[in-house]
């Protein structure tokens, strides 16, 4: 990973529990981590409807991952907060 710490909001954890069987949850989280290695690249876009460049959505397989990037000067380590994981 490129120095970003990934954390999950309670709603995102509940989404993962609802979307994946117990044995598949780790795979989904690993896929999210792999996709967000570059939080501004790949299949990532600014969240439709506003929020700024830090409020983003990325496609991970068949799910949409909504997340916020906190990497302004002085934030150490920079953090990606997963807010929702939607089908």
ZAZA-682893 format. One line per field, with one value per atom (N, C-alpha, C): residue number from 1; atom name; x, y, z; residue in one letter. Coordinates in Angstrom, 3 decimals, decimal comma. Atoms other than C-alpha are relative to their C-alpha. Layout:
ZAZA-682893
pos = c(NUM;...)
site = c(CA;...)
x = c(X;...)
y = c(Y;...)
z = c(Z;...)
code = c(a;...)
This chain:
ZAZA-682893
pos = c(1;1;1;2;2;2;3;3;3;4;4;4;5;5;5;6;6;6;7;7;7;8;8;8;9;9;9;10;10;10;11;11;11;12;12;12;13;13;13;14;14;14;15;15;15;16;16;16;17;17;17;18;18;18;19;19;19;20;20;20;21;21;21;22;22;22;23;23;23;24;24;24;25;25;25;26;26;26;27;27;27;28;28;28;29;29;29;30;30;30;31;31;31;32;32;32;33;33;33;34;34;34;35;35;35;36;36;36;37;37;37;38;38;38;39;39;39;40;40;40;41;41;41;42;42;42;43;43;43;44;44;44;45;45;45;46;46;46;47;47;47;48;48;48;49;49;49;50;50;50;51;51;51;52;52;52;53;53;53;54;54;54;55;55;55;56;56;56;57;57;57;58;58;58;59;59;59;60;60;60;61;61;61;62;62;62;63;63;63;64;64;64;65;65;65;66;66;66;67;67;67;68;68;68;69;69;69;70;70;70;71;71;71;72;72;72;73;73;73;74;74;74;75;75;75;76;76;76;77;77;77;78;78;78;79;79;79;80;80;80;81;81;81;82;82;82;83;83;83;84;84;84;85;85;85;86;86;86;87;87;87)
site = c(N;CA;C;N;CA;C;N;CA;C;N;CA;C;N;CA;C;N;CA;C;N;CA;C;N;CA;C;N;CA;C;N;CA;C;N;CA;C;N;CA;C;N;CA;C;N;CA;C;N;CA;C;N;CA;C;N;CA;C;N;CA;C;N;CA;C;N;CA;C;N;CA;C;N;CA;C;N;CA;C;N;CA;C;N;CA;C;N;CA;C;N;CA;C;N;CA;C;N;CA;C;N;CA;C;N;CA;C;N;CA;C;N;CA;C;N;CA;C;N;CA;C;N;CA;C;N;CA;C;N;CA;C;N;CA;C;N;CA;C;N;CA;C;N;CA;C;N;CA;C;N;CA;C;N;CA;C;N;CA;C;N;CA;C;N;CA;C;N;CA;C;N;CA;C;N;CA;C;N;CA;C;N;CA;C;N;CA;C;N;CA;C;N;CA;C;N;CA;C;N;CA;C;N;CA;C;N;CA;C;N;CA;C;N;CA;C;N;CA;C;N;CA;C;N;CA;C;N;CA;C;N;CA;C;N;CA;C;N;CA;C;N;CA;C;N;CA;C;N;CA;C;N;CA;C;N;CA;C;N;CA;C;N;CA;C;N;CA;C;N;CA;C;N;CA;C;N;CA;C;N;CA;C;N;CA;C;N;CA;C;N;CA;C;N;CA;C;N;CA;C;N;CA;C)
x = c(0,834;0,000;0,883;-0,822;1,209;-0,010;-0,070;1,312;-1,336;1,316;-2,439;-0,476;0,630;-4,150;-1,468;1,404;-7,579;-0,779;0,909;-10,354;-1,414;1,373;-13,979;-0,988;1,092;-16,992;-0,918;0,916;-19,564;-0,982;0,925;-21,933;0,662;-0,726;-19,271;0,204;-0,134;-18,648;-1,324;1,324;-22,404;-0,290;0,190;-22,465;0,760;-0,814;-19,654;-0,629;0,659;-21,432;-1,231;1,204;-24,624;0,317;-0,325;-22,874;0,731;-0,894;-20,448;-0,210;0,055;-20,573;1,217;-1,125;-18,308;1,363;-1,275;-15,586;0,475;-0,338;-15,652;0,281;-0,163;-15,446;1,447;-1,417;-11,653;0,410;-0,318;-11,416;-0,489;0,541;-13,651;0,839;-0,836;-11,619;1,373;-1,287;-8,393;-0,123;0,225;-9,849;-0,147;0,136;-10,812;1,371;-1,346;-7,303;0,841;-0,773;-5,743;-0,438;0,516;-7,998;0,377;-0,246;-7,359;1,472;-1,432;-3,559;0,300;-0,061;-3,847;-1,422;1,393;-7,006;-0,559;0,478;-7,187;0,061;-0,184;-6,498;-0,934;0,764;-7,858;-1,445;1,431;-11,630;-0,640;0,469;-11,964;-0,443;0,482;-14,017;-0,502;0,644;-15,237;-1,439;1,360;-18,542;-0,973;1,015;-21,381;-0,843;0,810;-23,316;0,810;-0,821;-20,378;0,770;-0,789;-18,198;1,470;-1,403;-14,875;0,837;-0,869;-11,910;0,287;-0,296;-11,499;-1,145;1,181;-15,036;-0,213;-0,135;-14,806;-0,770;0,607;-16,324;0,922;-0,803;-14,402;-0,768;0,580;-15,582;0,990;-0,801;-14,283;-0,822;0,814;-15,551;-1,382;1,380;-19,325;-0,579;0,493;-19,572;0,619;-0,500;-19,175;0,451;-0,558;-16,959;0,058;-0,030;-17,600;1,004;-1,042;-14,673;0,424;-0,513;-13,089;1,504;-1,458;-9,389;0,387;-0,503;-7,765;1,521;-1,443;-4,273;0,554;-0,481;-3,906;1,309;-1,233;-0,586;-0,290;0,151;-0,183;-0,756;0,705;-2,317;0,972;-0,998;0,032;-0,429;-0,098;-0,547;-1,254;1,189;-2,866;-0,981;1,004;-6,142;-1,066;1,160;-8,801;-1,067;1,119;-12,127;-1,066;1,046;-14,484;-1,323;1,257;-17,978;-1,149;1,040;-20,158;0,584;-0,337;-19,821;-1,347;1,349;-22,837;-0,017;0,100;-24,010;-0,292)
y = c(-1,172;0,000;1,241;-1,182;3,516;0,962;-0,868;4,854;0,429;-0,347;5,260;-1,079;0,918;3,708;-0,075;0,175;2,254;-0,348;0,272;2,391;-0,118;0,245;1,287;0,615;-0,522;3,225;-1,169;1,086;1,087;-0,383;0,289;1,387;-0,858;0,789;-0,014;-1,432;1,357;-2,966;-0,741;0,623;-3,661;-0,350;0,291;-3,442;-1,253;1,178;-6,003;-1,263;1,155;-8,352;-0,400;0,285;-8,052;-0,519;0,352;-8,492;-1,322;1,144;-11,328;-1,042;1,094;-14,704;0,103;-0,115;-15,077;-0,333;0,385;-16,815;0,919;-0,879;-14,141;1,438;-1,386;-11,006;0,459;-0,349;-11,055;0,245;-0,184;-11,441;1,357;-1,291;-8,403;1,139;-1,045;-6,313;0,063;0,015;-7,414;0,650;-0,601;-6,427;1,518;-1,443;-3,009;0,615;-0,502;-2,505;0,066;0,039;-3,521;1,110;-1,022;-1,163;1,395;-1,338;1,797;0,284;-0,276;1,547;1,415;-1,379;4,744;0,552;-0,391;6,379;0,987;-0,947;8,952;-0,566;0,557;6,580;-1,156;1,191;3,482;0,302;-0,161;3,199;0,933;-0,936;6,005;1,310;-1,292;9,151;0,813;-0,820;12,108;-0,453;0,474;11,184;0,886;-0,790;12,243;0,773;-0,816;15,064;0,878;-0,923;16,866;-0,652;0,480;16,575;0,339;-0,336;17,525;-1,211;1,066;15,514;-1,055;0,937;13,827;-0,969;0,850;12,305;-0,776;0,745;9,471;-1,309;1,312;6,267;-0,798;0,885;3,307;-1,298;1,314;0,112;-1,072;1,147;-3,061;-1,236;1,127;-6,073;0,495;-0,379;-5,737;0,957;-0,927;-3,315;1,382;-1,366;0,436;0,306;-0,331;1,599;1,524;-1,441;5,100;0,256;-0,248;6,590;1,458;-1,353;9,789;-0,103;-0,030;10,559;1,197;-1,054;12,533;-0,002;-0,018;13,434;1,419;-1,387;17,171;0,075;-0,157;18,442;-0,061;0,143;17,507;-1,245;1,234;14,351;-1,156;1,065;11,477;-1,159;0,331;8,824;0,455;-0,302;9,801;-1,173;1,011;7,936;-0,047;0,238;6,443;-0,583;0,494;6,048;-0,535;0,631;3,588;0,301;-0,375;4,959;-0,928;0,932;2,532;-0,974;1,013;-0,659;-0,463;0,182;-0,889;-0,932;0,908;-3,543;0,748)
z = c(0,000;0,000;0,000;0,207;-0,697;1,186;-1,162;2,862;0,559;-0,513;3,329;0,975;-0,948;6,336;-0,385;0,346;5,549;1,256;-1,105;8,136;-0,566;0,445;7,848;0,974;-0,815;9,119;0,371;-0,388;10,973;-1,107;1,099;7,997;-1,076;0,996;5,655;0,480;-0,555;7,980;-0,132;0,135;8,029;-1,454;1,428;4,217;-0,405;0,344;3,925;0,577;-0,625;6,346;-0,811;0,776;4,277;-1,402;1,387;0,910;-0,161;0,187;1,537;1,095;-0,965;3,204;0,917;-0,944;6,258;-0,603;0,595;4,237;-1,111;1,120;1,512;0,433;-0,468;3,670;-0,065;0,055;3,926;-1,447;1,422;0,127;-0,490;0,410;-0,359;0,569;-0,611;2,085;-0,674;0,707;0,365;-1,381;1,317;-3,026;0,115;-0,222;-1,641;0,245;-0,293;-0,246;-1,275;1,248;-3,573;-0,952;0,908;-5,548;0,455;-0,518;-3,257;0,289;-0,139;-3,380;-0,492;0,479;-5,437;0,097;-0,219;-4,022;-1,022;1,000;-6,836;-1,422;1,342;-9,750;-0,282;0,368;-11,419;-0,317;0,239;-11,356;1,026;-1,012;-8,815;-0,645;0,486;-9,480;1,191;-1,016;-7,470;0,133;-0,228;-5,884;-0,761;0,701;-8,166;1,006;-0,890;-6,569;0,917;-0,779;-5,047;1,118;-1,114;-2,023;-0,137;0,194;-3,563;-0,389;0,508;-4,828;1,051;-1,084;-1,428;0,263;-0,190;-1,453;-1,292;1,241;-3,970;0,009;0,202;-5,349;-0,918;0,854;-6,804;-0,209;0,278;-8,448;0,414;-0,434;-6,821;-0,347;0,461;-8,722;-0,363;0,289;-8,693;1,034;-1,021;-5,767;-0,179;-0,016;-5,440;1,426;-1,303;-2,591;0,098;-0,239;-1,281;1,115;-0,989;0,611;-0,001;-0,177;1,877;0,207;-0,127;1,493;0,871;-0,888;4,313;-0,114;0,225;3,114;-0,103;-0,006;3,662;0,786;-0,767;4,990;1,504;-1,441;8,644;0,427;-0,342;8,487;-0,212;0,077;9,290;0,892;1,416;8,229;-0,750;0,787;5,397;0,116;-0,291;5,812;-1,082;0,859;3,565;0,898;-0,802;5,352;-0,942;0,793;3,677;0,699;-0,633;4,297;-0,365;0,430;2,285;-1,010;1,007;0,218;-0,551;0,541;-2,098;-1,214;1,160;-4,576;-1,286)
code = c(x;x;x;x;x;x;x;x;x;x;x;x;x;x;x;x;x;x;x;x;x;x;x;x;x;x;x;x;x;x;x;x;x;x;x;x;x;x;x;x;x;x;x;x;x;x;x;x;x;x;x;x;x;x;x;x;x;x;x;x;x;x;x;x;x;x;x;x;x;x;x;x;x;x;x;x;x;x;x;x;x;x;x;x;x;x;x;x;x;x;x;x;x;x;x;x;x;x;x;x;x;x;x;x;x;x;x;x;x;x;x;x;x;x;x;x;x;x;x;x;x;x;x;x;x;x;x;x;x;x;x;x;x;x;x;x;x;x;x;x;x;x;x;x;x;x;x;x;x;x;x;x;x;x;x;x;x;x;x;x;x;x;x;x;x;x;x;x;x;x;x;x;x;x;x;x;x;x;x;x;x;x;x;x;x;x;x;x;x;x;x;x;x;x;x;x;x;x;x;x;x;x;x;x;x;x;x;x;x;x;x;x;x;x;x;x;x;x;x;x;x;x;x;x;x;x;x;x;x;x;x;x;x;x;x;x;x;x;x;x;x;x;x;x;x;x;x;x;x;x;x;x;x;x;x;x;x;x;x;x;x)
